[in-house]
Amino acid sequence: DMFLDLFGGRADPIWLLNRLRSSATTDAAEPGVGVPPQLVLHGEDDNIVPVESSMAYARVAREFWGPDTVDLVIRPGDHGFDAELSKDTQWLREKLEKISLYWTR
């Protein structure tokens, strides 16, 4: 399983959320410092990965890293809905412009 190869752990649907919770420290100088902005796209009709999993990830990540670190976009469509998108898709271009400020400085 590619997920396990990349992240370790076990095939537990909330493993990543639990790992975030356990790694959070209360003595951090500034929450989210050094955390790159993330754009998470999810199809609301996804039949492979429940949309609630991305919603839970975004909620927990924002708690630990701050409200501006994760931008969750839920759009109509099934798993892989974003395969047809391009840089000319207006809403996507606007989202990418925002996070590209971090990567191009």
All heavy atoms as an XYZ file, in Angstrom:
836
protein
N       0.842     -1.178      0.000
C       0.000      0.000      0.000
C       0.888      1.241      0.000
O       1.750      1.401      0.854
C      -0.903     -0.055      1.244
C      -1.824      1.125      1.356
O      -1.351      2.181      1.806
O      -2.992      0.983      1.004
N       0.678      2.125     -0.972
C       1.529      3.306     -1.126
C       1.465      4.222      0.102
O       2.467      4.785      0.520
C       1.148      4.082     -2.370
C       2.063      5.286     -2.610
S       1.605      6.233     -4.044
C       2.405      5.285     -5.311
N       0.283      4.377      0.701
C       0.151      5.224      1.883
C       1.090      4.754      2.975
O       1.805      5.546      3.579
C      -1.297      5.217      2.383
C      -1.498      6.058      3.624
C      -1.722      7.413      3.515
C      -1.429      5.493      4.879
C      -1.890      8.197      4.646
C      -1.595      6.270      6.020
C      -1.828      7.618      5.897
N       1.094      3.444      3.236
C       1.943      2.904      4.288
C       3.416      3.068      3.938
O       4.243      3.331      4.811
C       1.605      1.431      4.542
C       0.181      1.177      5.041
C      -0.048     -0.312      5.236
C      -0.098      1.918      6.322
N       3.775      2.923      2.654
C       5.156      3.117      2.231
C       5.606      4.554      2.489
O       6.729      4.799      2.915
C       5.323      2.812      0.742
C       5.166      1.334      0.425
O       5.249      0.506      1.368
O       4.953      1.017     -0.755
N       4.719      5.506      2.235
C       5.083      6.920      2.393
C       5.048      7.398      3.836
O       5.904      8.156      4.273
C       4.156      7.800      1.550
C       4.297      7.672      0.046
C       3.197      8.456     -0.652
C       5.661      8.138     -0.416
N       4.018      6.965      4.577
C       3.791      7.531      5.898
C       4.020      6.570      7.057
O       4.006      6.983      8.200
C       2.365      8.092      5.994
C       2.113      9.217      5.045
C       1.338      9.017      3.912
C       2.661     10.458      5.253
C       1.104     10.049      3.028
C       2.436     11.498      4.380
C       1.654     11.289      3.259
N       4.210      5.298      6.763
C       4.345      4.327      7.844
C       3.012      4.129      8.533
O       1.970      4.453      8.002
N       3.041      3.591      9.719
C       1.799      3.398     10.460
C       1.030      2.188      9.968
O       1.581      1.271      9.404
N      -0.249      2.238     10.152
C      -1.086      1.124      9.733
C      -2.296      1.639      8.974
O      -2.542      2.831      8.933
C      -1.506      0.299     10.944
C      -2.230      1.085     12.011
C      -2.482      0.197     13.237
N      -3.688      0.585     13.916
C      -3.775      1.604     14.745
N      -2.730      2.353     14.997
N      -4.903      1.896     15.329
N      -3.038      0.744      8.392
C      -4.181      1.137      7.563
C      -5.377      1.512      8.435
O      -6.409      0.883      8.418
C      -4.539      0.004      6.612
N      -5.235      2.538      9.203
C      -6.273      3.041     10.097
C      -6.749      4.366      9.504
O      -5.944      5.271      9.270
C      -5.665      3.244     11.489
C      -6.629      3.840     12.497
O      -7.735      4.258     12.116
O      -6.259      3.873     13.678
N      -8.045      4.519      9.251
C      -8.511      5.732      8.577
C      -8.235      7.022      9.337
O      -8.221      8.083      8.748
C     -10.017      5.493      8.414
C     -10.365      4.398      9.343
C      -9.116      3.601      9.563
N      -8.014      6.944     10.644
C      -7.727      8.182     11.380
C      -6.292      8.205     11.900
O      -5.943      9.020     12.730
C      -8.735      8.393     12.533
C      -8.680      7.239     13.522
C     -10.129      8.632     12.002
C      -9.445      7.510     14.797
N      -5.445      7.339     11.376
C      -4.051      7.262     11.827
C      -3.336      8.607     11.676
O      -2.670      9.066     12.586
C      -3.315      6.166     11.047
C      -1.868      6.131     11.350
C      -1.276      5.517     12.410
C      -0.818      6.756     10.607
N       0.069      5.717     12.368
C       0.377      6.483     11.269
C      -0.793      7.515      9.442
C       1.601      6.930     10.815
C       0.430      7.969      8.983
C       1.603      7.676      9.676
N      -3.473      9.246     10.521
C      -2.786     10.521     10.304
C      -3.282     11.585     11.272
O      -2.497     12.357     11.812
C      -2.962     10.979      8.857
C      -2.212     12.248      8.460
C      -0.712     12.094      8.708
C      -2.478     12.579      7.010
N      -4.589     11.613     11.524
C      -5.120     12.588     12.479
C      -4.570     12.326     13.875
O      -4.194     13.265     14.591
C      -6.648     12.535     12.499
C      -7.333     12.960     11.213
C      -8.837     12.793     11.344
C      -6.986     14.381     10.849
N      -4.508     11.069     14.271
C      -3.953     10.737     15.583
C      -2.483     11.112     15.658
O      -1.997     11.567     16.700
C      -4.160      9.262     15.903
C      -5.605      8.952     16.208
O      -6.356      9.823     16.648
N      -6.013      7.731     15.961
N      -1.753     10.920     14.568
C      -0.334     11.292     14.552
C      -0.174     12.806     14.704
O       0.709     13.277     15.409
C       0.321     10.800     13.280
C       1.792     11.031     13.275
C       2.489     10.137     12.322
N       3.904     10.414     12.379
C       4.799      9.740     11.741
N       4.439      8.726     11.004
N       6.069     10.050     11.824
N      -1.029     13.571     14.046
C      -0.993     15.028     14.208
C      -1.242     15.416     15.663
O      -0.530     16.241     16.233
C      -2.054     15.699     13.337
C      -1.739     15.926     11.880
C      -2.974     16.465     11.170
C      -0.577     16.865     11.716
N      -2.263     14.804     16.255
C      -2.586     15.120     17.646
C      -1.434     14.788     18.576
O      -1.113     15.546     19.476
C      -3.837     14.357     18.069
C      -5.103     14.892     17.482
C      -6.318     14.143     18.039
N      -7.524     14.666     17.466
C      -8.287     14.010     16.604
N      -7.985     12.787     16.234
N      -9.373     14.564     16.119
N      -0.809     13.635     18.373
C       0.255     13.214     19.281
C       1.537     14.011     19.089
O       2.351     14.104     20.003
C       0.542     11.718     19.117
O       1.120     11.463     17.861
N       1.726     14.612     17.919
C       2.961     15.352     17.683
C       2.836     16.826     18.032
O       3.820     17.554     18.024
C       3.402     15.209     16.222
O       2.465     15.829     15.376
N       1.631     17.280     18.319
C       1.442     18.684     18.673
C       2.068     18.961     20.035
O       1.974     18.156     20.942
C      -0.041     19.028     18.714
N       2.744     20.090     20.120
C       3.345     20.456     21.400
C       2.742     21.763     21.881
O       2.421     22.640     21.095
C       4.873     20.624     21.271
O       5.130     21.636     20.309
C       5.528     19.326     20.854
N       2.592     21.884     23.167
C       2.002     23.098     23.723
C       3.029     24.204     23.889
O       2.667     25.351     24.106
C       1.371     22.799     25.090
O       2.353     22.225     25.934
C       0.197     21.857     24.938
N       4.320     23.877     23.781
C       5.341     24.903     23.989
C       5.880     25.461     22.678
O       6.914     26.104     22.659
C       6.493     24.355     24.840
C       7.139     23.140     24.216
O       6.620     22.626     23.210
O       8.170     22.702     24.739
N       5.188     25.214     21.570
C       5.632     25.756     20.288
C       5.559     27.280     20.346
O       4.608     27.847     20.850
C       4.760     25.230     19.161
N       6.602     27.927     19.802
C       6.641     29.379     19.829
C       5.473     29.982     19.051
O       4.778     30.853     19.530
C       7.959     29.871     19.248
N       5.258     29.490     17.829
C       4.169     29.985     17.007
C       3.562     28.813     16.243
O       4.268     28.163     15.482
C       4.672     31.019     16.002
C       5.099     32.324     16.602
C       5.526     33.305     15.531
O       4.687     33.671     14.690
O       6.693     33.680     15.532
N       2.288     28.549     16.426
C       1.666     27.461     15.669
C       1.767     27.710     14.171
O       1.574     28.828     13.715
C       0.209     27.487     16.117
C       0.173     28.292     17.353
C       1.355     29.216     17.294
N       2.101     26.687     13.428
C       2.136     26.790     11.979
C       3.419     27.334     11.402
O       3.577     27.384     10.191
N       4.375     27.753     12.236
C       5.625     28.288     11.719
C       6.361     27.173     10.981
O       6.548     26.087     11.500
C       6.504     28.861     12.850
C       7.888     29.194     12.343
C       5.837     30.072     13.450
N       6.729     27.437      9.755
C       7.440     26.456      8.965
C       6.543     25.456      8.261
O       7.017     24.621      7.503
N       5.244     25.542      8.477
C       4.313     24.619      7.826
C       3.861     25.267      6.516
O       3.283     26.350      6.530
C       3.090     24.333      8.721
C       2.089     23.447      7.998
C       3.531     23.701     10.020
N       4.119     24.619      5.370
C       3.710     25.224      4.105
C       2.199     25.208      3.963
O       1.519     24.333      4.499
C       4.356     24.315      3.051
C       4.569     23.027      3.737
C       4.791     23.345      5.186
N       1.650     26.179      3.247
C       0.211     26.180      3.015
C      -0.182     24.956      2.188
O       0.578     24.506      1.328
C      -0.038     27.471      2.247
C       1.267     27.845      1.668
C       2.318     27.287      2.574
N      -1.342     24.426      2.483
C      -1.812     23.220      1.811
C      -3.145     23.485      1.141
O      -4.022     24.117      1.724
C      -1.990     22.099      2.826
C      -0.726     21.764      3.576
C      -1.018     20.908      4.784
O      -1.764     19.942      4.698
N      -0.442     21.265      5.915
N      -3.285     22.977     -0.068
C      -4.543     23.034     -0.789
C      -5.034     21.601     -0.918
O      -4.377     20.761     -1.518
C      -4.359     23.657     -2.172
C      -5.579     23.686     -3.086
C      -6.719     24.470     -2.445
C      -5.212     24.283     -4.440
N      -6.186     21.319     -0.325
C      -6.762     19.980     -0.343
C      -8.037     20.029     -1.179
O      -8.952     20.777     -0.868
C      -7.084     19.483      1.085
C      -7.715     18.110      1.052
C      -5.822     19.488      1.952
N      -8.074     19.245     -2.256
C      -9.247     19.169     -3.125
C      -9.944     17.841     -2.887
O      -9.290     16.799     -2.805
C      -8.831     19.238     -4.596
C      -7.957     20.406     -5.026
C      -7.593     20.279     -6.498
C      -8.652     21.726     -4.764
N     -11.271     17.885     -2.791
C     -12.011     16.644     -2.567
C     -13.357     16.722     -3.268
O     -14.038     17.739     -3.197
C     -12.232     16.406     -1.069
C     -12.388     14.965     -0.732
N     -11.536     14.305      0.110
C     -13.292     14.042     -1.137
C     -11.893     13.046      0.219
N     -12.976     12.865     -0.536
N     -13.733     15.641     -3.932
C     -15.037     15.558     -4.579
C     -16.101     15.198     -3.553
O     -15.935     14.244     -2.805
N     -17.190     15.945     -3.545
C     -18.229     15.704     -2.539
C     -18.925     14.363     -2.721
O     -19.536     13.840     -1.797
C     -19.240     16.840     -2.504
C     -20.086     16.987     -3.740
C     -20.988     18.219     -3.676
O     -21.017     18.923     -2.656
O     -21.669     18.477     -4.689
N     -18.817     13.773     -3.915
C     -19.458     12.485     -4.185
C     -18.433     11.350     -4.246
O     -18.726     10.291     -4.814
C     -20.229     12.562     -5.506
C     -21.236     13.697     -5.513
O     -22.000     13.803     -4.533
O     -21.247     14.484     -6.472
N     -17.256     11.564     -3.690
C     -16.181     10.568     -3.728
C     -16.672      9.249     -3.152
O     -17.147      9.188     -2.025
C     -14.985     11.089     -2.916
C     -13.708     10.315     -3.162
O     -13.793      9.088     -3.369
O     -12.643     10.938     -3.130
N     -16.550      8.189     -3.940
C     -17.002      6.883     -3.473
C     -15.845      6.003     -3.001
O     -16.051      4.848     -2.657
C     -17.810      6.160     -4.560
C     -16.972      5.834     -5.781
O     -15.814      6.232     -5.883
N     -17.554      5.120     -6.713
N     -14.639      6.539     -2.993
C     -13.463      5.794     -2.533
C     -12.976      6.320     -1.193
O     -12.745      5.563     -0.260
C     -12.336      5.840     -3.588
C     -12.820      5.127     -4.867
C     -11.059      5.199     -3.051
C     -11.859      5.192     -6.015
N     -12.804      7.625     -1.099
C     -12.359      8.264      0.144
C     -13.480      9.194      0.602
O     -13.815     10.144     -0.105
C     -11.062      9.074     -0.073
C     -10.627      9.751      1.214
C      -9.954      8.193     -0.635
N     -14.068      8.938      1.751
C     -15.166      9.796      2.212
C     -14.709     11.245      2.382
O     -13.630     11.509      2.903
C     -15.556      9.193      3.560
C     -14.954      7.838      3.599
C     -13.768      7.867      2.688
N     -15.527     12.165      1.932
C     -15.206     13.584      2.041
C     -14.991     13.983      3.502
O     -14.216     14.893      3.807
C     -16.270     14.459      1.345
C     -17.582     14.422      2.101
C     -15.779     15.881      1.161
N     -15.644     13.276      4.407
C     -15.490     13.578      5.836
C     -14.042     13.400      6.304
O     -13.618     14.056      7.252
C     -16.422     12.692      6.670
C     -17.890     13.001      6.493
C     -18.501     12.367      5.232
O     -17.858     11.489      4.607
O     -19.625     12.761      4.885
N     -13.288     12.538      5.629
C     -11.890     12.348      6.033
C     -11.065     13.602      5.763
O     -10.247     14.004      6.582
C     -11.271     11.129      5.345
O     -11.247     11.316      3.944
N     -11.290     14.251      4.626
C     -10.581     15.505      4.343
C     -11.067     16.622      5.250
O     -10.287     17.478      5.673
C     -10.757     15.909      2.879
O      -9.992     15.079      2.049
N     -12.349     16.612      5.567
C     -12.884     17.622      6.480
C     -12.261     17.465      7.868
O     -11.879     18.460      8.499
C     -14.403     17.504      6.540
C     -15.071     17.849      5.214
S     -16.815     17.369      5.124
C     -17.528     18.533      6.267
N     -12.130     16.226      8.323
C     -11.528     15.981      9.638
C     -10.054     16.368      9.625
O      -9.567     16.990     10.570
C     -11.693     14.511     10.024
N      -9.337     16.017      8.554
C      -7.919     16.392      8.455
C      -7.768     17.909      8.519
O      -6.949     18.430      9.279
C      -7.298     15.863      7.158
C      -5.928     16.448      6.941
C      -4.840     15.962      7.662
C      -5.727     17.509      6.075
C      -3.587     16.540      7.505
C      -4.486     18.076      5.910
C      -3.414     17.583      6.632
O      -2.177     18.158      6.479
N      -8.554     18.627      7.718
C      -8.444     20.086      7.693
C      -8.741     20.679      9.064
O      -8.036     21.589      9.521
C      -9.386     20.662      6.635
N      -9.757     20.169      9.740
C     -10.119     20.688     11.068
C      -8.972     20.501     12.058
O      -8.562     21.445     12.741
C     -11.387     20.000     11.571
C     -11.891     20.559     12.891
C     -13.149     19.863     13.400
N     -12.863     18.473     13.776
C     -13.243     17.396     13.085
N     -13.940     17.527     11.976
N     -12.935     16.190     13.496
N      -8.422     19.296     12.121
C      -7.349     19.022     13.079
C      -6.080     19.780     12.704
O      -5.414     20.368     13.565
C      -7.083     17.497     13.178
C      -5.848     17.208     13.999
C      -8.298     16.800     13.767
N      -5.736     19.799     11.422
C      -4.531     20.514     10.990
C      -4.630     22.003     11.309
O      -3.658     22.616     11.759
C      -4.303     20.294      9.498
N      -5.802     22.589     11.097
C      -5.982     24.011     11.415
C      -5.867     24.274     12.909
O      -5.369     25.322     13.321
C      -7.338     24.485     10.905
C      -7.410     24.597      9.400
C      -8.820     24.867      8.950
N      -8.929     24.934      7.502
C     -10.020     24.590      6.837
N     -11.112     24.177      7.484
N     -10.041     24.672      5.523
N      -6.332     23.318     13.726
C      -6.195     23.468     15.179
C      -4.729     23.572     15.584
O      -4.375     24.356     16.459
C      -6.834     22.282     15.903
C      -8.337     22.276     15.904
C      -8.908     20.994     16.516
O      -8.159     20.267     17.208
O     -10.095     20.719     16.297
N      -3.885     22.766     14.970
C      -2.480     22.723     15.360
C      -1.616     23.735     14.636
O      -0.672     24.258     15.217
C      -1.907     21.329     15.134
C      -2.534     20.302     16.035
C      -3.173     19.205     15.515
C      -2.511     20.446     17.411
C      -3.775     18.260     16.341
C      -3.102     19.527     18.251
C      -3.734     18.421     17.710
N      -1.909     23.997     13.363
C      -1.028     24.845     12.565
C      -1.590     26.222     12.292
O      -0.929     27.056     11.689
C      -0.715     24.165     11.240
C       0.056     22.893     11.385
C       1.002     22.611     12.334
C      -0.046     21.738     10.572
N       1.491     21.351     12.148
C       0.859     20.790     11.070
C      -0.820     21.410      9.470
C       1.030     19.543     10.492
C      -0.657     20.164      8.893
C       0.266     19.249      9.413
N      -2.814     26.463     12.685
C      -3.422     27.766     12.454
C      -4.448     27.705     11.336
O      -4.400     26.836     10.469
N      -5.379     28.646     11.350
C      -6.516     28.599     10.430
C      -6.171     28.802      8.962
O      -6.946     28.430      8.088
C      -7.429     29.717     10.934
C      -6.519     30.653     11.651
C      -5.433     29.798     12.241
N      -5.020     29.384      8.665
C      -4.685     29.689      7.271
C      -3.771     28.661      6.610
O      -3.351     28.864      5.475
C      -4.029     31.068      7.184
C      -4.981     32.161      7.632
O      -6.196     32.021      7.400
O      -4.506     33.150      8.227
N      -3.445     27.573      7.306
C      -2.496     26.615      6.735
C      -3.133     25.616      5.775
O      -2.463     25.103      4.897
C      -1.761     25.835      7.837
O      -2.720     25.230      8.692
C      -0.844     26.734      8.634
N      -4.413     25.331      5.940
C      -5.090     24.347      5.089
C      -6.305     24.990      4.436
O      -7.183     25.507      5.114
C      -5.530     23.104      5.901
C      -6.283     22.126      5.008
C      -4.332     22.425      6.531
N      -6.323     24.951      3.116
C      -7.461     25.441      2.349
C      -8.152     24.216      1.755
O      -7.619     23.573      0.853
C      -6.974     26.375      1.242
C      -8.110     27.100      0.534
O      -9.283     26.783      0.794
O      -7.796     27.975     -0.291
N      -9.291     23.854      2.299
C     -10.050     22.698      1.839
C     -11.105     23.146      0.840
O     -11.916     24.020      1.131
C     -10.723     21.993      3.022
C     -11.676     20.852      2.679
C     -10.955     19.717      1.967
C     -12.365     20.346      3.945
N     -11.062     22.550     -0.351
C     -12.034     22.852     -1.396
C     -12.810     21.576     -1.691
O     -12.226     20.567     -2.079
C     -11.340     23.351     -2.681
C     -12.368     23.584     -3.779
C     -10.535     24.600     -2.407
N     -14.111     21.626     -1.478
C     -14.987     20.495     -1.776
C     -15.839     20.897     -2.968
O     -16.550     21.905     -2.927
C     -15.862     20.137     -0.564
C     -14.963     19.752      0.625
C     -16.836     19.013     -0.917
C     -15.699     19.584      1.931
N     -15.710     20.131     -4.031
C     -16.412     20.436     -5.279
C     -17.288     19.255     -5.690
O     -17.029     18.127     -5.286
C     -15.401     20.713     -6.397
C     -14.414     21.834     -6.129
C     -15.002     23.174     -6.256
N     -15.423     23.393     -7.632
C     -15.804     24.549     -8.109
N     -15.843     25.608     -7.347
N     -16.175     24.667     -9.354
N     -18.301     19.502     -6.508
C     -19.110     18.393     -7.013
C     -18.224     17.414     -7.790
O     -17.305     17.818     -8.494
C     -20.109     19.067     -7.964
C     -20.140     20.498     -7.545
C     -18.774     20.793     -6.998
N     -18.494     16.140     -7.609
C     -17.751     15.146     -8.380
C     -17.310     13.972     -7.534
O     -17.393     13.995     -6.307
N     -16.840     12.964     -8.229
C     -16.406     11.723     -7.617
C     -14.892     11.763     -7.389
O     -14.236     12.777     -7.620
C     -16.780     10.554     -8.539
C     -16.823      9.218     -7.830
O     -16.382      9.135     -6.664
O     -17.293      8.249     -8.444
N     -14.329     10.656     -6.979
C     -12.888     10.522     -6.778
C     -12.188     10.830     -8.101
O     -12.545     10.299     -9.137
C     -12.573      9.087     -6.323
C     -11.185      8.923     -5.839
N     -10.824      9.243     -4.540
C     -10.071      8.481     -6.444
C      -9.541      8.996     -4.388
N      -9.063      8.534     -5.530
N     -11.213     11.712     -8.063
C     -10.491     12.090     -9.270
C     -11.178     13.161    -10.092
O     -10.823     13.382    -11.244
N     -12.156     13.859     -9.517
C     -12.874     14.905    -10.256
C     -11.912     15.952    -10.807
O     -12.174     16.571    -11.832
C     -13.917     15.599     -9.367
C     -13.332     16.648     -8.454
C     -13.295     17.978     -8.841
C     -12.799     16.302     -7.223
C     -12.753     18.941     -8.017
C     -12.250     17.257     -6.397
C     -12.231     18.582     -6.792
N     -10.790     16.133    -10.130
C      -9.858     17.185    -10.497
C      -8.980     16.838    -11.690
O      -8.207     17.666    -12.152
C      -9.001     17.567     -9.291
C      -8.315     16.375     -8.652
O      -8.769     15.228     -8.853
O      -7.334     16.580     -7.930
N      -9.099     15.628    -12.236
C      -8.276     15.227    -13.378
C      -8.531     16.103    -14.603
O      -7.638     16.279    -15.433
C      -8.526     13.760    -13.719
N      -9.705     16.654    -14.702
C     -10.056     17.486    -15.858
C      -9.704     18.961    -15.661
O      -9.900     19.759    -16.563
C     -11.552     17.353    -16.156
C     -11.991     15.933    -16.463
C     -11.347     15.384    -17.730
O     -11.227     16.138    -18.716
O     -10.949     14.204    -17.716
N      -9.204     19.324    -14.498
C      -8.891     20.725    -14.223
C      -7.592     21.121    -14.905
O      -6.742     20.288    -15.192
C      -8.763     20.947    -12.714
C     -10.005     20.654    -11.883
C      -9.704     20.859    -10.403
C     -11.167     21.522    -12.314
N      -7.433     22.401    -15.113
C      -6.179     22.926    -15.661
C      -5.864     24.243    -14.965
O      -6.680     24.770    -14.213
C      -6.292     23.140    -17.173
O      -7.032     24.314    -17.445
N      -4.697     24.770    -15.259
C      -4.325     26.052    -14.660
C      -5.224     27.182    -15.139
O      -5.221     28.267    -14.579
C      -2.866     26.381    -14.949
C      -2.572     26.546    -16.418
C      -1.113     26.828    -16.653
C      -0.853     26.815    -18.131
N      -0.429     28.009    -18.697
N      -6.028     26.922    -16.161
C      -6.958     27.925    -16.661
C      -8.310     27.890    -15.951
O      -9.163     28.743    -16.207
C      -7.168     27.745    -18.169
C      -5.872     27.977    -18.935
O      -5.107     28.881    -18.553
O      -5.622     27.232    -19.902
N      -8.507     26.929    -15.056
C      -9.729     26.864    -14.267
C      -9.670     27.997    -13.242
O      -8.782     28.015    -12.383
C      -9.856     25.496    -13.568
O      -9.785     24.461    -14.550
C     -11.151     25.394    -12.793
N     -10.586     28.943    -13.355
C     -10.513     30.187    -12.569
C     -10.361     29.955    -11.072
O      -9.448     30.491    -10.448
C     -11.746     31.054    -12.858
C     -11.777     32.365    -12.096
C     -10.675     33.326    -12.494
O     -10.241     33.361    -13.636
N     -10.210     34.113    -11.538
N     -11.250     29.186    -10.448
C     -11.196     29.018     -8.999
C      -9.904     28.316     -8.577
O      -9.329     28.662     -7.548
C     -12.418     28.286     -8.461
C     -12.535     26.841     -8.865
C     -13.245     26.347     -9.918
C     -11.913     25.725     -8.229
N     -13.101     24.982     -9.985
C     -12.291     24.575     -8.955
C     -11.090     25.573     -7.125
C     -11.877     23.289     -8.614
C     -10.667     24.283     -6.772
C     -11.055     23.168     -7.514
N      -9.431     27.381     -9.382
C      -8.193     26.681     -9.040
C      -6.989     27.617     -9.179
O      -6.104     27.628     -8.327
C      -8.014     25.446     -9.923
C      -6.746     24.635     -9.681
C      -6.700     24.112     -8.245
C      -6.662     23.476    -10.674
N      -6.971     28.415    -10.230
C      -5.874     29.361    -10.425
C      -5.762     30.315     -9.237
O      -4.676     30.598     -8.739
C      -6.057     30.134    -11.730
C      -4.864     31.049    -12.008
C      -4.895     31.717    -13.370
N      -6.072     32.534    -13.569
C      -6.990     32.291    -14.493
N      -6.892     31.272    -15.301
N      -8.039     33.086    -14.614
N      -6.907     30.790     -8.739
C      -6.892     31.695     -7.592
C      -6.326     31.011     -6.350
O      -5.538     31.607     -5.613
C      -8.301     32.207     -7.318
C      -8.809     33.140     -8.394
C     -10.289     33.464     -8.268
O     -10.934     32.985     -7.309
O     -10.802     34.183     -9.140
N      -6.707     29.764     -6.132
C      -6.191     29.014     -4.977
C      -4.696     28.770     -5.116
O      -3.939     28.900     -4.148
C      -6.919     27.679     -4.826
C      -8.400     27.790     -4.586
C      -8.692     28.350     -3.218
C     -10.176     28.349     -2.924
N     -10.484     28.894     -1.613
N      -4.248     28.399     -6.316
C      -2.828     28.118     -6.528
C      -1.973     29.375     -6.417
O      -0.838     29.314     -5.947
C      -2.619     27.444     -7.888
C      -3.192     26.038     -7.994
C      -3.050     25.519     -9.422
C      -2.522     25.089     -7.004
N      -2.509     30.506     -6.848
C      -1.775     31.768     -6.713
C      -1.490     32.064     -5.245
O      -0.411     32.520     -4.892
C      -2.547     32.917     -7.356
C      -2.494     32.893     -8.864
C      -3.396     33.927     -9.512
O      -4.091     34.694     -8.795
O      -3.422     33.972    -10.756
N      -2.455     31.782     -4.409
C      -2.297     32.030     -2.973
C      -1.171     31.172     -2.381
O      -0.293     31.689     -1.704
C      -3.615     31.748     -2.250
C      -3.547     31.944     -0.763
C      -4.876     31.603     -0.119
C      -4.757     31.592      1.394
N      -5.987     31.127      2.040
N      -1.175     29.887     -2.663
C      -0.133     29.045     -2.053
C       1.203     29.176     -2.772
O       2.247     28.925     -2.171
C      -0.550     27.562     -1.945
C      -0.734     26.918     -3.305
C      -1.778     27.409     -1.088
C      -0.909     25.427     -3.233
N       1.208     29.611     -4.025
C       2.475     29.752     -4.734
C       3.321     30.890     -4.161
O       4.541     30.902     -4.336
C       2.256     29.959     -6.229
O       1.670     31.214     -6.473
N       2.686     31.828     -3.461
C       3.453     32.897     -2.805
C       4.456     32.319     -1.832
O       5.574     32.820     -1.680
C       2.514     33.879     -2.103
C       1.560     34.658     -2.992
C       0.587     35.471     -2.151
C       2.339     35.546     -3.941
N       4.079     31.248     -1.154
C       4.983     30.596     -0.208
C       6.134     29.924     -0.932
O       7.281     30.027     -0.524
C       4.207     29.550      0.612
C       5.106     28.741      1.534
C       5.373     29.185      2.803
C       5.693     27.564      1.101
C       6.202     28.466      3.654
C       6.520     26.840      1.938
C       6.776     27.287      3.202
O       7.597     26.589      4.032
N       5.835     29.234     -2.008
C       6.837     28.398     -2.693
C       7.784     29.203     -3.564
O       8.854     28.712     -3.930
C       6.136     27.336     -3.526
C       5.357     26.395     -2.668
C       4.002     26.392     -2.475
C       5.877     25.343     -1.852
N       3.654     25.404     -1.591
C       4.785     24.746     -1.199
C       7.157     24.846     -1.599
C       4.922     23.676     -0.318
C       7.291     23.786     -0.724
C       6.194     23.212     -0.103
N       7.445     30.436     -3.902
C       8.287     31.210     -4.818
C       9.072     32.319     -4.131
O       9.686     33.137     -4.789
C       7.442     31.826     -5.948
O       6.413     32.644     -5.369
C       6.820     30.740     -6.808
N       9.041     32.354     -2.823
C       9.786     33.436     -2.153
C      11.245     33.080     -1.993
O      11.729     32.053     -2.146
C       9.207     33.836     -0.817
C       8.703     32.757      0.051
C       8.167     33.350      1.327
N       7.478     32.257      1.979
C       7.509     32.036      3.264
N       8.150     32.827      4.054
N       6.869     31.041      3.794
